[in-house]
Amino acid sequence: MNTAACVGRVFYAYRIFILSNSQSVPAFVICTCSISSVAAIITGVYFLQAGSITKLNNRKVSIGQTRNER
């Protein structure tokens, strides 16, 4: 599902590039699309590891690595 959305967004970025001759707006759209795709892949991996939605909702996720200081 996310692949189709990404293809659509890249197409719109191409159309914006053709119509406006601007590279910054299409680049922003493509970067946003790439970030969205990576987030969807990570979420899919977490879902496969969890096995069910309830386990996924109760999963503790940390963004950075933390050290336990004693």
MOWOZI-V271590 format. One record per backbone hydrogen bond with DSSP energy under -1.0 kcal/mol. CO is the residue of the C=O (numbers start at 1). NH is the residue of the N-H. E is the energy in kcal/mol with one decimal. If there is no record, write none. Layout:
CO:NH:E, CO:NH:E
This chain:
1:5:-1.6, 2:6:-2.4, 3:7:-2.4, 4:8:-2.2, 5:9:-2.3, 6:10:-2.5, 7:11:-2.1, 8:12:-2.2, 9:13:-2.4, 10:14:-2.2, 11:15:-2.3, 12:16:-2.5, 13:17:-2.2, 14:18:-2.4, 15:19:-2.6, 16:20:-2.5, 17:21:-1.9, 23:27:-1.6, 24:28:-2.1, 25:29:-2.3, 26:30:-2.5, 27:31:-2.4, 28:32:-2.4, 29:33:-2.2, 30:34:-2.4, 31:35:-2.4, 32:36:-2.2, 33:37:-2.2, 34:38:-2.3, 35:39:-2.3, 36:40:-2.1, 37:41:-2.1, 38:42:-2.5, 39:43:-2.4, 40:44:-2.2, 41:45:-2.2, 42:46:-2.4, 43:47:-2.4, 44:48:-2.3, 45:49:-2.2, 46:50:-2.3, 47:51:-2.5, 52:56:-1.8, 53:57:-2.4, 54:58:-1.3
